[in-house]
Amino acid sequence: MPTESSISVETRLLDLPNRGFHRLGPQTARKLALGITGISTGKDINNVTVEDLLYYLPMRYEDRSNLARIRDLRDGLEASLELFVKLCQGRPVRGWRSYRSRLYIFEISATDRERTGKDVVVWTFLSGPSAPQIIDSYEKKFKRGVRFIAFGKWENDPTRRTFSLKLHKPDEIEVLPSAEEQLPMTAAKEPRATSAEPAPPETDDDPTLKAIHVGRRVPVYRRLNDLRPKQLREIIHATLTAIPDKAIVETLPGDLIKRQRLISRSAALREIHFPSDKAPLDEFENASSPAHRRLIFEELFWMALGLALKRGQRIRESKGAKIRIDDAIKKRIASVLPFKLTEAQRKVVKEIFRDMKTEAPMNRLLQGDVGSGKTIVALIAMLTAMENDYQSALMVPTEILAEQHARNLKRMLAKSPYRIELLSGSLKAADKKRLHQAMASGEVNAVVGTHALIQESVSFKNLGLVVIDEQHRFGVMQRAELRARGLNPDVLVMTATPIPRSLAMTVYGDLDVSIIDEMPPGRTPIVTKVFADNADDRKEVKQLLAREVRAGRQIYVVYPLVEESEKMDLRDATKRYEYLRDKVFPAFSVGLLHGRMKPEEKEEVMRRFVKGEIQILVSTTVIEVGVDVPNASVMVVEHAERFGLSQLHQLRGRVGRGAEQSYCVLLASDKQTDVARERLGIMEETNDGFKIAEKDLEIRGPGELMGTRQAGLPEFRIANLVRDLEILQAARREAEIYFNQAKSSPEAAKLIKRLQGDVRLKLAAVG
């Protein structure tokens, strides 16, 4: 074991074998480091430290602290027993032989300290050519009188007429091999107790005999690489033993620790891995122990302070665009709007106007449920920039959505002097070159596009406003690229995927948030119903579709696949399109839309659907975002159990855009998980996107809901935004205190300095 001073939390894992670390050779150290890089984004194997290992936390705990006695055992009881070897032997199993080797059984007959009942048997099967050698080593290890602790489920074994414990292998029991702890029995392999058998030692106060795997509260870890939980437990225990308290540096200010009643970082890391025998274990199971709270608070505090720092830097920045908004500009904007704004839209527009008039660049998040009218608000912001002789850019995730936005903007601004263009990856080279030149010269006032907007060849003359729609679908660097092409422009990011408050506080902590919480008048709530995938339910669905089409309305039918998959028993869009067109609805016009079609083909299908020439549109999820056809009244989702809550809500939002009653039909297989069943039930209960987002966050977690790498969401090592909202709020309050004291307090200045230069914080400013 290395000395305490030789190991600190900054020590590289790959260096530990060179320092004689117990049970950690070069191969094991490399496996550890590789496993940690697999769960920690951006970590290089050569930079993985002891601290990273200590933050690999238990997934659960087992209370093995209360040692049972043999007389307490009952069938199926899970318990720890302190035992002493009386007899061990390995033998081949009669009548069993494979083409390679024989099957062996290894048994330990043992008694407890007080000899309270019949001897118990601990046993395991062994096979393979090396089994005899392994048995030989076990017989040497488990000599008569050796003290060990065994934990597991004890079964009443009628064949042996005693209780037995089956192990994966004998290494799963913990031997305490100190010489003074062995029973001084005289007969080496006597199977029965004799009168010469002395009592076990009366004391075991030696702290070196403290068990790691049994006889205590035991941490249970997920496998890391191919390292077993027991091996991880031994390595982490040895690591914590080798590190002195002073080597685990305190990272939070003393007054904060006192205010929030936190324990020290060193105590938290030790306690979270190996809880004391007096600690309430349920607090460790639900991550509410003092150790958990300390580490969660620290993680959320640094994130909150970093976002506060970036927000402060943005407010101090100066943008190139100088925006003037007077009554004349407001009147010209109002003249092109197709309808009156709702009260919620007017409130949001005022917030955007206030931001655009300041010298600092706007960085605002616009949230609104499906169909709440975010696009009109974005148009008003774009018109405001164009009225001030600045260009606008609207970036969206798909070509279909880009084409729709460009078409709608051109239609609404047809009588204005402004030139609106579409930039997509599918444009011909010559057309794209001409458009790039027009954008660079300022001839184009507003451009709508996909990721094509951030290609190297794209430049603007005076880009003053960037609008990013469905922004969670873009990576952090993509948003930064677009922003960098302007005059430090105003940025408005929009999402129709409502974001729970706790998530918005982290992902968008440095953005100002506007919410459109009111739907336009005349909208009728959508009726959502889950149907089973059987003949009776499908007949009912077909009757609904036929009735709606005959009434002059239109229908979406969405499938998860374009073409049939051999690995999945799912209906695919192309085959079902042919089936619906030829067999089910031959009298109606049925169209097909999917992402593999050429842009001109998709454009033609959407044009025909918008004009009403196509009555039933069979599609994949390319229509999930933004497609607007007010006459569509039914959304049918096949294999609905395979979709997430937010995706189902987005799909449902394609209907209900007119005054007529609309329906969302969720066809689900009976082969669905409990989670899928819960999702579908929530869809039936509510149309409120914010309630759905909260539930989605609970079910899937923040990383999966937002797409961690795409959204720029921090990858927390221990914090959970659903569970730890109260701690998050407290951490934000503390972060604000230190941020505001940065100039007057040396302690606060020290904290801020530590954060500056962190690449991850630079990305957080993009929003």
C-alpha positions in Angstrom: 0.0 0.0 0.0 1.5 3.4 -0.9 1.9 6.0 1.8 -0.8 8.7 2.2 1.4 11.5 0.9 2.0 9.6 -2.4 -1.6 9.9 -3.6 -3.8 12.9 -4.1 -7.0 13.4 -6.0 -5.0 14.9 -8.9 -2.9 11.7 -9.3 -3.4 10.1 -12.7 -5.0 6.6 -12.6 -2.3 5.3 -15.0 0.4 6.4 -12.5 -0.9 4.4 -9.6 0.7 1.1 -10.5 4.1 2.8 -10.5 3.5 3.7 -6.9 2.8 0.2 -5.7 -0.9 0.6 -5.3 -2.6 -2.5 -3.9 -4.5 -4.7 -6.4 -4.0 -2.2 -9.2 -1.6 -3.2 -12.0 -1.1 -1.4 -15.3 -3.8 -3.4 -17.1 -6.4 -2.8 -14.4 -5.5 0.9 -14.2 -6.0 1.2 -17.9 -9.3 -0.6 -17.8 -10.4 1.8 -15.1 -9.3 4.9 -17.0 -11.0 3.6 -20.2 -14.2 2.9 -18.4 -14.3 6.4 -17.0 -13.6 8.0 -20.4 -16.6 6.1 -21.7 -18.9 7.9 -19.2 -17.2 11.3 -19.1 -17.4 13.4 -22.3 -14.2 15.0 -23.3 -12.0 13.0 -20.9 -8.8 11.6 -22.3 -7.5 8.3 -20.8 -4.2 10.0 -19.9 -6.0 12.7 -18.0 -8.3 10.5 -15.9 -7.5 11.1 -12.2 -8.1 9.6 -8.8 -10.8 12.3 -8.4 -12.6 10.9 -11.5 -12.6 7.5 -9.9 -14.0 8.8 -6.6 -16.9 10.4 -8.5 -17.8 7.0 -9.9 -20.6 6.6 -7.3 -22.5 3.6 -6.1 -25.8 2.8 -7.9 -27.2 1.4 -4.7 -26.3 0.1 -1.2 -26.7 -3.1 0.7 -26.9 -3.3 4.5 -24.6 -6.1 5.4 -23.8 -4.6 8.8 -26.0 -6.7 11.1 -24.4 -10.2 11.3 -27.0 -12.9 11.6 -26.5 -16.2 13.5 -27.1 -19.6 12.0 -30.1 -20.2 14.3 -31.7 -16.9 12.9 -31.7 -18.3 9.3 -34.9 -19.0 7.4 -35.4 -20.0 3.9 -34.8 -17.2 1.4 -33.3 -14.8 4.1 -30.7 -12.4 2.7 -28.1 -12.0 5.5 -24.4 -11.7 6.4 -22.9 -14.4 8.6 -19.5 -14.5 10.3 -18.3 -18.1 9.9 -15.4 -20.3 10.6 -14.2 -23.1 8.2 -14.7 -26.6 9.5 -14.3 -28.5 6.3 -13.7 -27.6 2.6 -13.4 -29.9 -0.3 -13.8 -30.0 -4.1 -15.0 -33.0 -6.0 -16.3 -33.9 -9.5 -20.1 -34.1 -10.0 -21.0 -37.7 -10.8 -22.6 -38.4 -14.1 -21.8 -35.0 -15.6 -19.1 -34.5 -18.2 -19.0 -32.2 -21.2 -17.0 -32.8 -24.4 -14.3 -30.5 -22.9 -14.1 -31.1 -19.2 -15.9 -32.3 -16.0 -18.1 -30.3 -13.7 -16.8 -29.9 -10.1 -18.4 -28.7 -6.9 -16.5 -26.9 -4.2 -18.1 -26.8 -0.7 -17.2 -25.1 2.6 -18.8 -26.5 5.7 -18.8 -23.8 8.4 -20.1 -22.8 11.8 -20.6 -19.5 13.5 -18.8 -18.0 16.5 -21.4 -19.3 19.0 -22.1 -22.5 17.2 -25.8 -21.7 17.3 -27.1 -24.3 14.9 -26.2 -26.9 12.4 -23.2 -26.3 10.2 -24.0 -24.3 7.0 -22.7 -25.0 3.5 -21.3 -22.4 1.1 -20.8 -23.9 -2.3 -20.2 -23.2 -6.0 -19.8 -25.0 -9.3 -16.5 -25.0 -11.3 -15.8 -26.3 -14.8 -13.1 -26.1 -17.4 -9.6 -27.7 -17.6 -8.3 -25.4 -14.9 -11.0 -26.4 -12.3 -8.8 -28.9 -10.4 -6.0 -26.2 -10.0 -8.6 -23.6 -8.8 -10.0 -26.1 -6.3 -6.5 -26.8 -5.0 -5.9 -23.1 -4.4 -9.3 -22.7 -2.7 -8.5 -25.6 -0.3 -5.3 -23.9 0.7 -7.1 -20.6 1.2 -10.0 -21.9 3.2 -8.1 -24.0 5.8 -9.8 -25.2 8.9 -10.5 -22.4 11.3 -10.2 -19.5 8.8 -12.6 -16.7 9.7 -14.8 -15.3 6.8 -18.0 -13.4 6.3 -20.5 -14.6 3.7 -23.5 -12.5 2.4 -26.3 -13.7 0.2 -29.7 -15.4 0.1 -29.6 -18.5 2.3 -31.7 -21.4 1.1 -33.0 -24.4 3.2 -31.3 -27.3 1.4 -33.2 -30.6 2.2 -30.5 -32.7 0.5 -27.9 -31.4 2.9 -30.4 -31.0 5.8 -29.0 -27.5 6.5 -28.9 -24.0 5.1 -26.7 -23.4 2.0 -25.5 -20.4 0.1 -24.7 -20.7 -3.6 -21.9 -18.4 -4.9 -20.8 -17.4 -8.3 -17.4 -18.3 -7.0 -15.7 -18.4 -3.6 -14.0 -15.0 -4.2 -17.4 -13.5 -3.4 -17.0 -14.2 0.3 -14.6 -12.1 2.3 -11.8 -13.9 4.2 -10.2 -12.1 7.2 -6.9 -14.0 7.1 -5.1 -12.6 10.1 -3.3 -15.4 12.0 -4.7 -14.5 15.4 -8.2 -14.7 13.9 -8.0 -18.4 13.0 -9.4 -21.1 15.1 -6.5 -23.2 16.5 -8.2 -26.5 15.6 -6.1 -29.6 15.8 -7.5 -31.8 13.1 -6.9 -30.4 9.6 -10.0 -31.8 7.9 -12.2 -33.2 10.5 -15.8 -33.0 9.3 -17.5 -32.9 12.7 -17.0 -30.8 15.7 -15.1 -32.5 18.5 -14.6 -31.9 22.2 -11.1 -30.7 21.5 -12.5 -27.8 19.4 -11.7 -24.6 21.2 -13.9 -21.4 21.2 -13.2 -18.7 18.6 -11.3 -15.6 19.7 -13.2 -13.4 22.1 -12.2 -10.1 20.6 -11.7 -8.6 17.1 -11.1 -5.0 17.9 -8.2 -4.7 15.4 -9.4 -2.1 12.9 -7.4 -3.8 10.1 -9.9 -6.6 10.3 -12.8 -4.4 9.3 -14.5 -6.1 6.3 -15.0 -4.3 3.0 -17.7 -6.4 1.3 -19.7 -7.7 4.2 -20.4 -6.9 7.8 -21.1 -3.2 7.0 -23.1 -0.9 4.7 -21.7 -2.0 1.3 -21.7 0.1 -1.9 -22.8 -1.6 -5.1 -21.3 -0.3 -8.3 -22.2 -0.8 -11.9 -19.6 -2.8 -13.9 -17.0 -0.5 -15.3 -15.4 -1.9 -18.4 -15.0 -5.5 -17.3 -14.2 -4.7 -13.7 -16.6 -6.5 -11.3 -18.4 -4.5 -8.6 -16.4 -6.3 -5.9 -13.1 -5.3 -7.5 -14.2 -1.7 -7.9 -15.2 -1.7 -4.2 -11.7 -2.9 -3.2 -9.9 -0.4 -5.4 -12.0 2.6 -4.2 -11.7 1.6 -0.6 -7.9 1.3 -0.9 -7.8 4.7 -2.7 -9.8 6.4 0.1 -7.6 4.8 2.7 -4.4 6.0 1.0 -5.6 9.6 0.6 -5.2 12.0 3.6 -8.1 14.4 4.2 -5.8 17.4 3.3 -5.3 15.9 -0.2 -9.0 16.2 -0.9 -9.0 20.0 -1.5 -12.1 21.9 -0.3 -13.6 23.8 -3.2 -16.4 25.8 -1.6 -16.0 28.9 0.6 -16.2 28.4 4.3 -19.1 30.8 4.8 -21.1 29.1 2.1 -20.5 25.7 3.7 -21.7 27.2 7.0 -24.8 28.9 5.5 -25.9 25.8 3.7 -24.9 23.4 6.5 -22.8 21.3 4.2 -20.2 18.7 5.3 -16.7 18.8 4.0 -15.8 17.5 0.5 -13.5 14.9 2.1 -16.1 13.6 4.4 -18.7 13.5 1.6 -16.5 11.4 -0.7 -15.7 9.0 2.1 -19.2 8.7 3.4 -20.9 8.4 0.0 -18.9 5.3 -0.8 -18.8 3.7 2.6 -21.7 4.9 4.8 -21.2 4.6 8.6 -23.2 2.0 10.4 -25.3 4.7 12.1 -26.3 6.6 9.0 -29.9 6.1 7.7 -29.4 3.9 4.7 -32.6 5.1 3.0 -31.1 8.6 2.7 -28.2 7.1 0.7 -30.6 5.1 -1.5 -32.6 8.2 -2.5 -29.5 10.5 -2.7 -30.6 12.7 0.2 -27.8 12.0 2.6 -25.5 14.8 3.8 -22.8 13.3 1.6 -25.0 13.4 -1.5 -26.3 16.9 -0.7 -22.8 18.2 -0.4 -21.6 16.8 -3.8 -24.8 17.8 -5.6 -24.7 21.3 -4.2 -21.1 21.7 -5.3 -21.8 20.5 -8.8 -24.8 22.8 -9.3 -23.1 25.8 -7.7 -20.2 25.8 -10.1 -22.6 25.4 -13.0 -24.8 28.3 -11.8 -21.8 30.5 -11.1 -20.4 29.8 -14.6 -23.7 30.8 -16.2 -23.9 33.9 -14.1 -20.4 34.8 -15.3 -21.3 34.3 -19.0 -24.5 36.3 -18.5 -22.6 39.1 -17.0 -20.1 39.1 -19.8 -22.9 39.2 -22.4 -24.6 42.2 -20.7 -21.3 44.1 -20.8 -20.8 43.3 -24.5 -21.7 45.8 -27.2 -23.4 44.8 -30.4 -22.7 46.3 -33.8 -26.4 46.8 -34.7 -28.1 49.9 -33.3 -31.8 49.3 -33.3 -34.4 52.1 -33.3 -38.1 51.2 -32.7 -40.6 54.1 -33.1 -44.3 54.3 -33.9 -43.7 54.5 -37.6 -41.8 51.2 -37.6 -44.4 49.6 -35.4 -47.2 50.7 -37.7 -45.4 49.3 -40.8 -44.9 46.0 -39.0 -48.5 45.8 -37.9 -49.7 46.4 -41.5 -48.2 43.1 -42.7 -49.4 40.9 -39.8 -52.2 38.5 -40.9 -54.1 38.7 -37.6 -54.2 40.4 -34.2 -51.7 39.3 -31.6 -52.8 37.5 -28.4 -52.1 39.2 -25.1 -49.3 36.7 -24.5 -47.7 37.5 -27.9 -47.9 41.2 -27.2 -46.2 40.8 -23.9 -43.3 38.8 -25.5 -42.9 41.3 -28.3 -42.5 44.1 -25.7 -39.7 42.0 -24.1 -38.0 41.5 -27.4 -38.3 45.2 -28.4 -36.8 46.2 -25.0 -33.8 43.8 -25.6 -33.2 44.9 -29.2 -33.1 48.6 -28.2 -30.3 48.0 -25.7 -26.6 48.2 -26.5 -26.0 44.7 -25.3 -26.9 41.8 -27.7 -30.2 40.1 -27.0 -30.0 36.5 -25.9 -33.6 35.4 -25.4 -35.3 32.1 -25.3 -38.9 32.1 -26.6 -40.9 29.1 -25.3 -44.4 28.3 -26.5 -46.6 25.3 -27.0 -47.3 23.9 -30.4 -49.5 26.3 -32.3 -49.1 29.2 -29.9 -47.8 31.6 -32.5 -44.0 31.8 -32.0 -43.3 32.2 -35.8 -45.3 35.5 -35.9 -43.3 36.8 -33.0 -40.1 35.9 -34.8 -41.3 37.6 -38.0 -41.9 40.8 -36.0 -38.3 40.7 -34.6 -36.9 40.0 -38.1 -38.9 42.9 -39.6 -37.6 45.2 -36.8 -34.0 44.4 -37.8 -34.8 44.9 -41.5 -36.5 48.2 -40.8 -33.2 49.3 -39.3 -31.3 48.1 -42.4 -29.9 45.0 -40.9 -30.1 41.4 -42.2 -31.9 38.6 -40.4 -31.2 34.9 -40.5 -33.7 32.1 -39.5 -32.1 28.7 -39.0 -34.3 25.6 -38.7 -33.4 21.9 -38.4 -35.0 20.4 -41.6 -35.4 21.4 -45.2 -39.2 20.9 -45.1 -39.5 23.3 -42.3 -37.1 25.8 -43.9 -39.1 25.6 -47.2 -42.4 26.2 -45.3 -41.0 29.2 -43.3 -39.5 30.7 -46.5 -42.8 30.2 -48.4 -44.8 31.8 -45.6 -42.5 34.7 -45.1 -42.4 35.5 -48.8 -46.2 35.4 -48.9 -46.7 37.7 -45.9 -44.0 40.1 -47.1 -44.9 40.0 -50.8 -45.9 43.7 -50.8 -42.9 44.8 -48.7 -39.6 45.9 -50.2 -37.7 43.1 -48.5 -36.1 40.2 -50.3 -36.5 36.8 -48.5 -34.5 33.8 -49.7 -34.2 30.1 -48.9 -30.7 28.6 -48.5 -30.6 24.8 -48.3 -28.0 22.2 -49.0 -30.0 20.9 -52.0 -29.6 24.1 -54.0 -27.7 23.8 -57.3 -24.1 25.0 -57.1 -24.7 28.0 -59.4 -27.8 29.1 -57.6 -26.1 28.7 -54.3 -23.1 30.8 -55.5 -25.4 33.6 -56.7 -27.3 33.6 -53.4 -24.1 33.7 -51.3 -23.0 36.8 -53.3 -26.4 38.5 -52.8 -26.2 37.8 -49.0 -22.6 39.2 -48.8 -23.6 42.3 -50.7 -26.7 42.9 -48.6 -29.2 42.5 -51.4 -30.9 39.7 -49.4 -32.7 41.1 -46.3 -33.6 37.8 -44.7 -32.5 34.3 -45.3 -34.1 31.1 -44.1 -32.0 28.0 -44.0 -30.8 24.8 -42.4 -27.2 24.1 -41.3 -26.2 25.4 -44.8 -26.2 28.8 -43.1 -23.0 28.1 -41.2 -20.9 26.8 -44.1 -17.6 28.5 -44.6 -18.7 30.1 -47.9 -21.6 31.9 -46.2 -21.2 35.5 -45.2 -23.4 38.5 -44.5 -23.0 42.2 -45.0 -24.6 43.3 -41.8 -26.3 40.4 -39.9 -28.2 42.0 -37.0 -30.6 39.3 -35.9 -30.3 35.5 -35.6 -33.5 33.5 -35.0 -33.0 29.8 -34.3 -36.1 27.6 -34.4 -36.4 24.3 -32.5 -32.9 25.3 -31.2 -32.4 22.1 -29.1 -31.9 20.2 -32.4 -28.7 22.2 -33.1 -25.3 21.6 -31.5 -23.7 24.3 -29.4 -20.9 24.9 -31.9 -23.5 25.3 -34.8 -25.2 28.1 -33.0 -21.9 29.7 -32.2 -20.9 29.6 -35.9 -24.0 31.4 -37.0 -23.8 34.0 -34.3 -20.1 34.7 -35.3 -21.2 35.7 -38.8 -22.9 38.8 -37.6 -22.1 42.1 -35.8 -22.4 40.3 -32.4 -26.1 40.2 -33.3 -29.3 39.8 -31.3 -30.2 36.2 -30.8 -33.7 34.8 -30.4 -33.9 31.1 -29.9 -37.3 29.3 -30.1 -38.6 26.0 -29.1 -42.0 24.3 -29.3 -40.8 21.7 -27.0 -41.7 23.2 -23.6 -38.8 23.0 -21.2 -39.4 22.4 -17.5 -38.3 25.2 -15.2 -35.5 23.2 -13.6 -34.1 22.3 -17.0 -34.4 25.9 -18.4 -32.5 27.1 -15.3 -29.5 25.0 -16.4 -29.4 24.7 -20.1 -30.5 28.3 -20.7 -29.4 29.8 -17.4 -27.8 32.8 -19.1 -30.7 33.5 -21.4 -33.7 35.7 -20.7 -36.9 33.6 -21.0 -40.2 34.6 -22.6 -43.2 32.3 -22.6 -46.2 32.4 -24.8 -48.7 30.7 -22.4 -51.9 31.5 -24.4 -53.3 29.8 -27.5 -54.8 31.9 -30.4 -58.6 32.1 -30.1 -60.8 29.5 -31.9 -58.6 26.5 -31.0 -60.6 23.4 -29.9 -58.7 21.0 -27.6 -57.5 17.9 -29.4 -59.1 14.6 -28.4 -56.4 12.0 -27.9 -57.1 8.3 -27.6 -54.9 5.2 -27.4 -56.1 2.2 -29.6 -54.8 -1.3 -29.5 -53.3 -2.9 -32.6 -56.2 -5.3 -33.2 -58.9 -5.7 -35.8 -61.7 -4.1 -33.8 -59.8 -1.0 -32.8 -58.4 -0.6 -36.3 -61.9 -0.8 -37.7 -63.0 2.0 -35.4 -60.0 4.1 -36.5 -60.7 3.6 -40.2 -64.3 4.7 -39.6 -63.1 7.9 -38.0 -60.7 8.6 -40.9 -63.3 8.0 -43.5 -65.8 10.3 -41.7 -63.3 13.1 -41.4 -62.2 12.9 -45.1 -65.8 12.9 -46.3 -66.3 16.0 -44.2 -63.6 17.7 -46.3 -60.8 17.5 -43.7 -57.3 15.9 -44.0 -55.3 13.3 -42.2 -51.7 12.5 -41.2 -50.6 8.9 -40.7 -47.1 8.7 -39.2 -44.8 5.6 -39.1 -41.4 5.3 -37.4 -39.7 3.8 -40.4 -39.4 4.6 -44.1 -38.8 1.0 -45.2 -39.3 -2.3 -43.5 -36.7 -3.3 -41.1 -35.7 -7.0 -40.7 -34.7 -6.4 -37.1 -37.9 -4.7 -36.0 -41.5 -5.9 -36.4 -42.8 -2.4 -37.4 -45.1 -1.3 -40.2 -43.1 0.9 -42.6 -44.3 4.1 -44.3 -43.8 2.9 -47.9 -45.7 -0.4 -47.6 -48.5 1.0 -45.5 -48.9 3.9 -48.0 -49.4 1.4 -50.8 -51.8 -0.6 -48.6 -53.9 2.4 -47.6 -54.0 3.8 -51.1 -54.9 0.5 -52.8 -56.9 -1.5 -50.2 -58.3 0.7 -47.5 -59.0 4.2 -49.1 -59.0 3.7 -52.8 -61.6 6.4 -53.2 -59.4 9.0 -51.5 -56.1 10.7 -52.5 -53.2 9.3 -50.5 -49.7 10.8 -50.5 -46.3 9.8 -49.1 -43.7 11.9 -47.5 -40.3 10.9 -46.0 -36.9 12.3 -45.5 -35.2 10.3 -48.2 -37.2 11.9 -51.0 -35.6 14.6 -53.1 -36.3 18.2 -52.0 -38.4 18.9 -55.1 -40.5 15.7 -54.5 -41.1 16.7 -50.8 -42.0 20.2 -51.9 -44.5 18.9 -54.4 -46.1 16.6 -51.9 -46.4 19.3 -49.3 -47.8 21.8 -51.8 -50.5 19.3 -52.8 -51.3 18.6 -49.2 -51.6 22.2 -48.3 -53.9 22.8 -51.3 -56.1 19.9 -50.3 -55.2 17.7 -53.3 -53.9 15.0 -50.9 -56.4 14.0 -48.3 -54.4 11.4 -46.4 -50.6 12.0 -46.0 -48.6 9.0 -45.0 -45.3 10.2 -43.5 -42.4 9.5 -41.2 -41.5 12.0 -38.4 -40.2 14.6 -40.9 -43.6 16.4 -40.3 -42.9 16.4 -36.6 -41.9 20.1 -36.5 -43.5 23.1 -37.9 -45.6 21.8 -40.8 -48.8 23.9 -40.7 -52.0 22.7 -42.5 -55.1 24.2 -40.6 -57.5 21.8 -42.5 -55.8 18.7 -41.0 -57.9 17.2 -38.3 -56.6 13.7 -37.5 -53.1 12.6 -36.5 -52.6 8.8 -36.5 -49.4 7.6 -35.0 -48.5 3.9 -35.7 -46.3 2.1 -33.1 -46.9 5.0 -30.7 -45.2 3.1 -27.9 -41.9 3.7 -29.7 -42.1 7.5 -29.5 -41.1 9.8 -26.6 -43.6 12.1 -24.9 -42.2 15.3 -26.5 -42.2 13.7 -29.9 -45.8 12.5 -29.6 -46.8 16.0 -28.4 -45.0 17.6 -31.4 -46.8 15.2 -33.8 -50.2 15.9 -32.2 -49.5 19.6 -32.7 -49.7 19.2 -36.5 -53.5 19.1 -36.1 -55.9 21.2 -34.1 -54.8 24.4 -36.0 -58.3 25.2 -37.2 -61.6 25.7 -35.5 -62.8 22.1 -36.2 -62.6 19.3 -33.6 -59.3 17.4 -34.1 -58.2 14.0 -33.0 -54.9 12.3 -32.2 -55.0 8.5 -32.6 -52.2 6.5 -30.9 -52.0 3.0 -32.2 -49.9 0.9 -29.9 -48.7 -2.7 -29.8 -49.6 -4.8 -26.8 -45.8 -5.5 -26.5 -45.1 -2.2 -24.6 -43.2 -1.5 -21.5 -44.6 0.1 -18.4 -42.8 3.3 -19.3 -44.4 3.4 -22.7 -47.8 2.7 -21.2 -47.3 5.6 -18.8 -46.4 7.9 -21.7 -49.5 7.0 -23.7 -51.7 7.5 -20.6 -50.2 11.0 -20.1 -51.0 11.9 -23.8 -54.6 10.9 -23.2 -54.8 13.0 -20.0 -53.5 16.4 -21.1 -52.8 18.7 -24.1 -50.6 21.0 -21.9 -47.1 20.9 -23.3 -45.5 22.1 -20.1 -47.1 19.4 -18.0 -46.0 16.8 -20.7 -42.4 18.2 -20.6 -42.3 17.8 -16.8 -43.5 14.2 -17.0 -41.0 13.6 -19.9 -38.2 14.9 -17.7 -39.3 12.6 -14.8 -39.4 9.6 -17.1 -36.4 10.0 -19.4 -34.2 12.4 -17.5 -32.7 15.7 -18.7 -29.9 14.3 -20.9 -32.2 12.1 -23.0 -35.0 14.7 -23.1 -32.8 17.4 -24.5 -30.1 15.4 -26.2 -27.1 16.2 -24.0 -24.5 16.8 -26.6 -26.8 18.6 -29.0 -28.3 20.8 -26.4 -25.1 21.7 -24.5 -26.7 20.4 -21.3 -24.1 19.8 -18.6 -23.4 16.1 -17.9 -23.9 16.0 -14.2 -21.9 13.3 -12.3 -24.4 13.2 -9.4 -27.0 15.9 -9.6 -30.5 15.2 -11.0 -32.5 18.2 -12.2 -35.9 16.6 -11.3 -34.9 15.3 -7.9 -32.6 18.2 -6.9 -34.6 21.3 -7.9 -34.5 22.7 -4.3 -30.7 22.4 -4.2 -30.4 23.9 -7.6 -32.4 27.0 -6.5 -30.2 27.3 -3.4 -27.0 26.9 -5.5 -28.2 29.7 -7.9 -28.9 32.0 -5.0 -25.4 31.4 -3.6 -23.9 31.8 -7.1 -25.6 35.2 -7.5 -24.2 36.4 -4.1 -20.6 35.6 -5.1 -21.0 36.9 -8.7 -22.3 40.2 -7.3 -19.4 40.5 -4.8 -16.7 39.7 -7.4 -15.3 43.3 -7.2 -15.5 43.7 -3.4 -14.7 40.3 -2.0 -11.4 38.5 -2.5 -13.1 35.2 -1.9 -15.6 35.9 -4.6 -12.9 37.1 -7.0 -11.0 33.9 -6.4 -14.0 31.8 -7.4 -14.6 33.8 -10.5 -11.0 33.6 -11.5 -11.1 29.8 -11.2 -14.0 29.7 -13.8 -12.5 32.0 -16.4 -10.9 30.3 -19.3 -13.0 27.2 -19.0 -14.0 26.1 -22.6 -17.3 24.7 -21.4 -18.4 28.1 -20.1 -17.6 29.7 -23.4 -20.0 27.3 -25.0 -22.7 28.1 -22.4 -22.9 31.7 -23.7 -24.2 30.6 -27.1 -27.6 29.5 -25.6 
